[in-house]
Amino acid sequence: MSFRDYEGYDMMGLAQLIARRAVTAGEVLAAAIERIERWNPKINAVVQRMDEAAHHQIDRGLPAGPLSGAPYLLKDLYQPYAGVPVSNGSRLFDGYVPDSDGTLTERLKAAGVVIVGRSNTPEFGLNCTTEPVRFGPTRNPWKPTHSAGGSSGGASAAVASRMVPAAHATDGGGSVRIPAAHCGLFGLKPTRGRNPAGPDVGEGWSGLACGHAVTRSVRDAAALLDATSGPAPGDPYWAPPPARPFIEEVGADPGRLRIGLTTRHPAGLPVAEVCRKATEETAKLVADLGHRVEEAAPTIDTEAALVALRVIIGANVAAAIGYRLRALGRTGLKIGEVENITALWAEDGRRRTAADYAAAILAVHRIGRRYGAFFQRYDVLLSPVVAGPPPPLGTFDMMGESLDAYFTMLFDYVCFTPQFNSSGGPAASLPLHWTDDGLPIGVQIGADLGNEAVLFRLASQIEAARPWIGKRPAL
């Protein structure tokens, strides 16, 4: 394949070429590897090459399907692939190699998706930018001095720079949607329990976190969700089954939707004009498409919500560190083994009581009730993704000395995404706007628990009206 040919296709487009025998899966893989070798030294998106494993997948024979033969990256965060290291962005996990595949990995392989490597992530996914000490910063392909977002920043930078057409991403507070917004991609966080987290765990971050993908097209996100979603044996819970395959929702008539609009920071803080303007212009677009738009948003106890996130995440980070130390036969961390904020957050988690954790879970459930009531009156909530444009690298420093200062700064910026992690409902970032200096600005749409269908219908309608797939950074 020529250089330009490969980059012009999404996952489904590449799979269709392979199915028609216009190209082979091996040629597509070679094109992906060529681009990783060309662009990764500039972007630092891929931290683990898997060329041999990818060739072996193809040599064994790929199953037929709408994504078969398309190259893909796994995030370097808690997603097992047998025999391939996973570091979680941390020096603490150096040398850790899973001995079996995760359920999501198994389902991707069964769909014929060719996994070519692992993408960069901040340590334990604790940052909205991807700058781990372990691997160094991932740079935004649109402006390399700026953040690609986090925690799926490596995934998003790789897709935006056309190394691969799509990549695995996870989201515990916005980690699919934020880097998608920063890199000009479509990023969907699915409903809690839609994709399996097993077999080693039942859920991520006590139900806040889930996995899916960043993609260039809406249809790829739908096809991937069809390939990976559904309960696995032993899952503690699962999402309501869809009425039909998600791919059938792409291009389907959404009807006249009731859309709530907000550009107000949940804590009353400023939101950058460029983010407000992007959301307001999107509101005008969807109104022109025939939908009813009015200012409305759920009201929540923001302070209680932030305390809950701090407690739940801290408890889970402390547990993850504890598991690793026990596996290493140790009781404590060595100096410099984890980043400062990671260590402080874990210690904060260890100091909390069981009653604190129970109260945090109750606070999260109250948010879910608020959002559930809101979606009795509205089909979709439209908002910015974050409170400002992509920041320069170094803005969110995990090597600082104050957890309070870091946490406050983080959630003042990441203010519109975590509510959907608490409610469990699906939400997506749409790449509809760019700043004057060429940085992408995403806009978020979210829906009720289990209702990815309405997001796929609306997102594909917007994609058709305002196509984005042809926009690419000038590396």
C-alpha positions as CSV (number, residue, x, y, z in Angstrom):
1,M,0.0,0.0,0.0
2,S,1.2,3.5,-0.6
3,F,1.7,5.9,2.3
4,R,-1.4,7.9,1.6
5,D,-3.7,5.0,0.9
6,Y,-3.3,3.5,4.3
7,E,-4.0,6.7,6.1
8,G,-7.2,7.4,4.2
9,Y,-9.1,4.4,5.7
10,D,-10.7,3.8,9.1
11,M,-10.7,0.3,10.6
12,M,-13.7,-0.9,8.7
13,G,-12.3,0.5,5.5
14,L,-9.0,-1.3,5.9
15,A,-10.9,-4.6,6.7
16,Q,-13.0,-4.2,3.6
17,L,-9.9,-3.8,1.4
18,I,-8.5,-7.0,2.9
19,A,-11.8,-8.8,2.5
20,R,-11.9,-7.8,-1.2
21,R,-8.2,-8.9,-1.5
22,A,-7.2,-5.5,-2.7
23,V,-4.5,-5.7,-0.1
24,T,-3.4,-8.4,2.4
25,A,-3.5,-8.2,6.2
26,G,0.3,-8.4,6.1
27,E,0.6,-5.4,3.8
28,V,-1.7,-3.4,6.1
29,L,0.5,-4.5,9.1
30,A,3.6,-3.4,7.3
31,A,2.0,0.0,6.6
32,A,1.2,0.4,10.3
33,I,4.7,-0.6,11.4
34,E,6.3,1.8,8.9
35,R,4.3,4.7,10.4
36,I,5.1,3.7,14.0
37,E,8.8,3.7,13.0
38,R,8.4,7.1,11.3
39,W,6.3,9.0,13.7
40,N,6.7,7.4,17.1
41,P,10.2,9.0,17.8
42,K,8.5,12.4,17.4
43,I,5.3,11.6,19.3
44,N,6.2,8.9,21.8
45,A,2.8,7.2,21.6
46,V,3.8,3.5,21.4
47,V,5.8,2.2,24.4
48,Q,5.8,-1.5,23.4
49,R,6.2,-2.9,19.9
50,M,4.5,-6.2,19.2
51,D,5.5,-6.8,15.6
52,E,6.3,-10.5,16.1
53,A,3.0,-11.2,17.9
54,A,1.1,-9.3,15.2
55,H,2.7,-11.3,12.4
56,H,1.9,-14.5,14.3
57,Q,-1.8,-13.5,14.6
58,I,-1.9,-13.1,10.8
59,D,0.1,-16.2,10.0
60,R,-2.3,-18.3,12.1
61,G,-5.2,-17.1,10.0
62,L,-7.6,-14.3,10.9
63,P,-11.4,-14.9,11.4
64,A,-13.7,-13.1,9.0
65,G,-15.5,-10.0,10.2
66,P,-15.9,-6.2,9.7
67,L,-12.7,-5.4,11.5
68,S,-10.5,-8.4,10.5
69,G,-6.9,-7.4,9.7
70,A,-7.1,-3.9,11.0
71,P,-4.1,-2.8,13.2
72,Y,-4.8,-1.7,16.8
73,L,-3.0,-0.8,20.0
74,L,-3.7,-1.9,23.5
75,K,-3.3,0.6,26.3
76,D,-0.4,-0.1,28.7
77,L,-2.9,-0.1,31.6
78,Y,-4.3,-3.2,33.3
79,Q,-5.1,-4.9,30.0
80,P,-3.5,-8.4,29.8
81,Y,-2.0,-9.9,26.7
82,A,-0.3,-13.2,27.4
83,G,3.5,-13.0,27.2
84,V,3.6,-9.2,26.7
85,P,4.7,-6.9,29.5
86,V,2.2,-4.4,30.9
87,S,3.7,-1.6,33.1
88,N,0.7,0.6,33.9
89,G,3.0,3.5,33.2
90,S,5.0,2.7,36.4
91,R,8.5,1.6,37.2
92,L,6.9,-0.5,40.0
93,F,5.5,-2.9,37.4
94,D,8.8,-3.4,35.4
95,G,9.1,-7.1,34.7
96,Y,5.4,-7.9,35.0
97,V,4.2,-10.2,32.2
98,P,0.7,-11.6,32.2
99,D,0.4,-15.3,31.6
100,S,-3.0,-15.1,30.0
101,D,-5.2,-12.8,27.9
102,G,-7.8,-10.5,29.3
103,T,-11.4,-11.1,28.1
104,L,-11.3,-7.9,26.0
105,T,-8.1,-9.0,24.4
106,E,-9.6,-12.4,23.6
107,R,-12.6,-10.8,22.0
108,L,-10.5,-8.4,19.9
109,K,-8.4,-11.3,18.6
110,A,-11.6,-13.3,17.9
111,A,-12.8,-10.3,15.8
112,G,-9.6,-10.5,13.7
113,V,-8.2,-7.2,15.1
114,V,-4.4,-7.3,14.8
115,I,-2.7,-5.9,18.0
116,V,0.5,-4.2,17.1
117,G,1.7,-2.7,20.4
118,R,0.9,-0.9,23.6
119,S,0.3,2.8,24.0
120,N,1.7,5.2,26.5
121,T,-0.3,6.1,29.7
122,P,0.3,8.1,32.8
123,E,1.2,6.1,35.9
124,F,-1.9,4.1,37.0
125,G,-4.0,6.4,34.7
126,L,-4.0,9.1,37.3
127,N,-3.5,12.1,35.1
128,C,-5.4,14.0,32.3
129,T,-2.1,14.2,30.4
130,T,0.3,11.4,29.4
131,E,3.7,12.2,30.9
132,P,4.9,9.2,32.9
133,V,8.4,9.3,34.3
134,R,8.7,5.7,33.2
135,F,8.4,6.4,29.4
136,G,8.4,10.2,29.0
137,P,5.7,12.4,27.6
138,T,3.4,11.7,24.7
139,R,3.3,14.8,22.4
140,N,0.2,16.1,20.7
141,P,0.5,15.5,17.0
142,W,-1.3,18.8,16.3
143,K,1.2,20.8,18.4
144,P,4.1,18.7,19.9
145,T,4.7,21.2,22.8
146,H,1.2,20.4,24.1
147,S,-0.5,17.5,25.8
148,A,-2.2,14.7,23.9
149,G,-4.5,14.3,27.0
150,G,-4.8,11.3,29.3
151,S,-4.9,8.8,30.4
152,S,-5.3,7.3,26.9
153,G,-3.0,9.9,25.5
154,G,-0.7,7.4,23.7
155,A,-3.7,5.8,22.1
156,S,-5.1,9.1,20.9
157,A,-1.8,10.5,19.6
158,A,-1.1,7.2,17.7
159,V,-4.5,7.4,16.0
160,A,-4.3,11.1,15.3
161,S,-0.9,10.7,13.7
162,R,-2.3,7.8,11.6
163,M,0.0,5.1,13.0
164,V,-3.2,3.0,13.5
165,P,-6.8,3.7,12.6
166,A,-8.1,3.1,16.2
167,A,-6.8,2.1,19.6
168,H,-7.9,0.7,22.9
169,A,-8.6,3.3,25.6
170,T,-10.0,3.3,29.2
171,D,-11.9,5.9,31.1
172,G,-12.2,6.3,34.9
173,G,-12.9,10.1,34.9
174,G,-12.6,11.1,31.3
175,S,-9.6,9.2,30.0
176,V,-11.2,8.2,26.7
177,R,-12.9,11.5,26.1
178,I,-10.2,14.0,27.1
179,P,-7.4,12.7,24.8
180,A,-9.9,12.2,22.0
181,A,-10.9,15.8,22.4
182,H,-7.2,16.9,22.5
183,C,-6.3,14.9,19.4
184,G,-9.3,15.5,17.2
185,L,-10.9,12.0,17.4
186,F,-14.2,10.3,18.3
187,G,-13.9,8.8,21.8
188,L,-16.8,6.9,23.4
189,K,-16.9,5.8,27.1
190,P,-19.6,3.1,27.1
191,T,-22.1,2.2,29.8
192,R,-20.7,0.7,33.0
193,G,-20.5,-3.1,32.5
194,R,-20.9,-2.9,28.7
195,N,-17.4,-4.3,28.1
196,P,-15.9,-7.0,30.3
197,A,-13.1,-6.1,32.7
198,G,-12.2,-9.7,33.5
199,P,-11.1,-12.3,34.1
200,D,-8.9,-11.1,36.9
201,V,-11.2,-8.3,38.1
202,G,-14.9,-7.6,38.0
203,E,-14.7,-3.8,37.5
204,G,-12.3,-0.9,37.4
205,W,-12.1,1.7,40.2
206,S,-15.2,0.4,41.9
207,G,-17.2,0.8,38.7
208,L,-16.0,4.3,37.7
209,A,-13.6,2.9,35.0
210,C,-14.4,1.0,31.8
211,G,-12.7,0.4,28.6
212,H,-13.4,0.9,24.9
213,A,-11.6,2.9,22.2
214,V,-10.6,6.1,20.4
215,T,-11.4,6.1,16.7
216,R,-11.4,8.3,13.7
217,S,-15.0,7.3,12.7
218,V,-18.2,6.7,14.6
219,R,-18.8,3.5,12.7
220,D,-15.5,2.0,14.0
221,A,-16.5,2.7,17.6
222,A,-19.8,0.9,17.0
223,A,-18.2,-2.1,15.3
224,L,-15.6,-2.4,18.0
225,L,-18.3,-2.3,20.7
226,D,-20.2,-5.0,18.9
227,A,-17.1,-7.1,18.9
228,T,-16.2,-6.7,22.5
229,S,-19.4,-6.0,24.5
230,G,-21.5,-8.4,26.5
231,P,-21.2,-10.2,29.8
232,A,-18.5,-12.8,30.5
233,P,-18.9,-15.7,33.0
234,G,-18.6,-14.4,36.6
235,D,-19.1,-10.7,35.8
236,P,-20.6,-9.0,38.9
237,Y,-23.1,-7.1,36.7
238,W,-23.5,-6.1,33.0
239,A,-25.2,-3.4,30.9
240,P,-28.7,-3.8,29.5
241,P,-28.5,-5.7,26.2
242,P,-28.8,-3.4,23.1
243,A,-31.9,-3.7,21.0
244,R,-29.8,-4.5,17.9
245,P,-26.1,-4.3,16.9
246,F,-24.6,-0.9,17.5
247,I,-23.3,-0.7,13.9
248,E,-27.0,-0.6,12.9
249,E,-27.5,2.6,14.9
250,V,-24.8,4.4,12.8
251,G,-26.7,6.4,10.2
252,A,-30.1,5.5,11.7
253,D,-32.6,8.4,12.1
254,P,-32.3,9.7,15.7
255,G,-35.7,11.4,15.6
256,R,-36.2,14.8,17.2
257,L,-34.1,14.6,20.4
258,R,-34.5,16.6,23.6
259,I,-31.0,17.9,24.3
260,G,-29.9,19.7,27.5
261,L,-27.1,22.2,27.0
262,T,-24.6,23.4,29.6
263,T,-21.4,25.3,29.4
264,R,-21.3,26.2,33.1
265,H,-18.5,24.7,35.2
266,P,-20.1,22.4,37.9
267,A,-18.1,24.3,40.6
268,G,-18.9,27.7,39.2
269,L,-15.3,28.3,37.9
270,P,-14.4,29.8,34.6
271,V,-14.7,27.8,31.4
272,A,-12.4,28.9,28.5
273,E,-14.2,30.9,25.8
274,V,-13.0,28.5,23.1
275,C,-14.7,25.6,24.9
276,R,-17.9,27.5,25.5
277,K,-18.0,28.7,21.9
278,A,-17.4,25.2,20.5
279,T,-20.3,23.8,22.6
280,E,-22.6,26.6,21.6
281,E,-21.8,26.2,17.9
282,T,-22.5,22.5,18.3
283,A,-25.8,23.3,19.9
284,K,-26.8,25.5,17.0
285,L,-25.8,22.7,14.6
286,V,-27.9,20.1,16.3
287,A,-30.8,22.5,16.5
288,D,-30.4,23.1,12.7
289,L,-30.6,19.3,12.3
290,G,-34.0,19.4,13.9
291,H,-33.4,18.7,17.6
292,R,-34.8,20.7,20.5
293,V,-32.0,22.3,22.6
294,E,-32.4,24.1,25.9
295,E,-30.1,25.0,28.7
296,A,-30.4,22.3,31.4
297,A,-28.1,20.1,33.4
298,P,-28.3,17.8,36.4
299,T,-27.5,19.4,39.7
300,I,-25.1,17.5,42.0
301,D,-23.2,18.1,45.2
302,T,-19.9,18.9,43.6
303,E,-17.9,18.9,46.8
304,A,-19.2,15.5,47.8
305,A,-18.6,14.1,44.3
306,L,-14.9,15.2,44.4
307,V,-14.4,13.7,47.8
308,A,-15.9,10.5,46.6
309,L,-13.6,10.3,43.6
310,R,-10.5,11.0,45.7
311,V,-11.5,8.3,48.2
312,I,-12.4,5.6,45.6
313,I,-9.4,6.2,43.4
314,G,-7.0,6.4,46.3
315,A,-8.3,3.1,47.7
316,N,-7.9,1.4,44.4
317,V,-4.4,2.8,43.8
318,A,-3.3,1.6,47.3
319,A,-4.7,-1.8,46.6
320,A,-2.9,-2.0,43.2
321,I,0.4,-1.1,44.8
322,G,-0.3,-3.6,47.6
323,Y,-1.0,-6.4,45.1
324,R,2.3,-5.7,43.3
325,L,4.4,-5.5,46.4
326,R,3.0,-8.8,47.7
327,A,3.9,-10.4,44.3
328,L,7.4,-9.1,44.7
329,G,7.6,-10.4,48.3
330,R,8.0,-6.9,49.7
331,T,6.1,-4.7,52.2
332,G,7.1,-1.3,51.0
333,L,8.1,0.9,48.1
334,K,11.6,1.8,47.2
335,I,12.5,5.5,46.8
336,G,11.4,6.7,43.3
337,E,9.6,3.5,42.4
338,V,6.4,5.4,41.9
339,E,5.7,9.1,41.1
340,N,5.2,11.5,44.0
341,I,1.5,12.1,43.5
342,T,0.9,8.3,43.1
343,A,2.5,7.7,46.4
344,L,0.6,10.5,48.1
345,W,-2.7,9.4,46.7
346,A,-2.1,5.8,47.7
347,E,-1.2,6.9,51.2
348,D,-4.3,9.0,51.3
349,G,-6.3,5.9,50.3
350,R,-4.8,3.9,53.1
351,R,-5.6,6.5,55.7
352,R,-9.3,6.5,54.8
353,T,-11.7,4.2,56.7
354,A,-14.2,1.6,55.5
355,A,-16.9,4.1,56.5
356,D,-15.3,6.8,54.2
357,Y,-15.3,4.3,51.3
358,A,-19.0,3.4,51.9
359,A,-19.9,7.1,52.0
360,A,-18.0,7.6,48.7
361,I,-20.0,4.8,47.1
362,L,-23.2,6.4,48.3
363,A,-22.2,9.8,46.9
364,V,-21.5,8.2,43.5
365,H,-24.9,6.5,43.5
366,R,-26.6,9.8,44.4
367,I,-25.1,11.3,41.2
368,G,-26.4,8.3,39.3
369,R,-29.9,9.0,40.6
370,R,-29.6,12.7,39.6
371,Y,-28.5,11.8,36.1
372,G,-31.2,9.1,35.8
373,A,-33.9,11.7,36.7
374,F,-32.4,14.2,34.2
375,F,-32.6,11.6,31.4
376,Q,-36.3,11.1,32.0
377,R,-36.8,14.6,30.6
378,Y,-33.9,14.8,28.1
379,D,-32.3,12.3,25.7
380,V,-28.8,13.8,25.6
381,L,-26.7,16.2,27.6
382,L,-24.4,18.5,25.5
383,S,-21.4,20.1,27.2
384,P,-17.7,20.9,26.8
385,V,-15.3,18.0,27.5
386,V,-12.9,20.0,29.7
387,A,-12.7,23.6,30.9
388,G,-9.9,24.6,28.6
389,P,-7.9,23.8,25.4
390,P,-5.1,21.2,25.5
391,P,-2.5,22.5,27.9
392,P,1.3,22.7,27.4
393,L,3.2,19.7,28.5
394,G,4.3,20.0,32.2
395,T,1.1,21.7,33.3
396,F,-0.1,18.7,35.4
397,D,2.9,17.5,37.3
398,M,2.8,14.1,39.0
399,M,6.1,14.9,40.7
400,G,4.7,17.7,42.9
401,E,4.6,17.5,46.7
402,S,1.0,18.3,47.4
403,L,-1.9,15.9,46.7
404,D,-4.4,18.7,47.6
405,A,-3.0,21.1,45.1
406,Y,-2.7,18.5,42.3
407,F,-6.2,17.1,42.9
408,T,-7.8,20.6,42.9
409,M,-6.0,21.6,39.7
410,L,-6.9,18.3,38.0
411,F,-10.6,18.4,38.7
412,D,-11.0,22.2,38.1
413,Y,-9.9,21.3,34.6
414,V,-11.5,17.9,34.3
415,C,-15.0,19.0,35.3
416,F,-17.5,17.8,32.8
417,T,-16.4,14.1,32.3
418,P,-16.4,12.4,35.7
419,Q,-20.1,12.7,36.2
420,F,-20.7,10.0,33.6
421,N,-18.2,7.7,35.3
422,S,-20.3,8.1,38.5
423,S,-23.7,7.7,36.7
424,G,-22.4,4.9,34.6
425,G,-24.0,6.3,31.5
426,P,-22.3,6.5,28.1
427,A,-20.6,9.7,26.9
428,A,-18.6,10.6,23.9
429,S,-16.3,13.4,22.6
430,L,-16.8,14.7,19.1
431,P,-14.0,16.4,17.2
432,L,-15.8,19.4,15.8
433,H,-13.7,22.5,16.6
434,W,-10.1,23.7,16.5
435,T,-8.4,26.7,18.1
436,D,-6.8,29.5,16.0
437,D,-3.4,27.9,16.5
438,G,-4.6,24.4,15.3
439,L,-5.4,22.5,18.5
440,P,-8.5,20.3,18.6
441,I,-11.4,21.1,20.9
442,G,-13.9,18.3,21.7
443,V,-17.6,18.6,22.6
444,Q,-19.2,16.0,24.8
445,I,-22.6,14.3,24.4
446,G,-23.9,11.9,27.1
447,A,-26.9,9.8,27.6
448,D,-28.7,7.6,30.1
449,L,-27.4,4.3,31.4
450,G,-27.5,1.7,28.6
451,N,-28.3,4.1,25.8
452,E,-25.3,4.1,23.5
453,A,-27.7,3.8,20.6
454,V,-28.9,7.4,20.9
455,L,-25.2,8.6,20.9
456,F,-24.3,6.6,17.9
457,R,-27.3,7.9,16.0
458,L,-26.7,11.5,16.9
459,A,-22.9,11.3,16.5
460,S,-23.2,9.8,13.1
461,Q,-25.7,12.4,12.1
462,I,-23.3,15.2,13.2
463,E,-20.4,13.4,11.5
464,A,-22.3,13.4,8.2
465,A,-23.2,17.1,8.6
466,R,-19.7,18.2,9.7
467,P,-17.2,15.5,8.5
468,W,-14.0,15.4,10.5
469,I,-12.2,12.2,9.3
470,G,-10.2,14.1,6.6
471,K,-8.7,16.5,9.1
472,R,-5.2,15.5,10.2
473,P,-2.1,17.1,11.8
474,A,0.7,18.3,9.6
475,L,3.5,16.3,11.2
